[in-house]
């Protein structure tokens, strides 16, 4: 997932930093990380829309680790594993 996010958005951030003429060496890393964060946000935001199209971009191992199945996402089923715990 990180490699995918890097390729589709991290590189864009790095390219933008170069176009804008960054001078601090750490800027390129920050730009990459910000691009990855934006792409992860897009993936999370679009889970429902992607499922309606029969697609899941979330890593299967991460879903399994949290007790969520691809089938439940594709069927638009809300399961207990999808509900965050309430904290005080």
Order of alpha helices (4+ residues) and beta strands (2+ residues): alpha-alpha-alpha-alpha-alpha-alpha
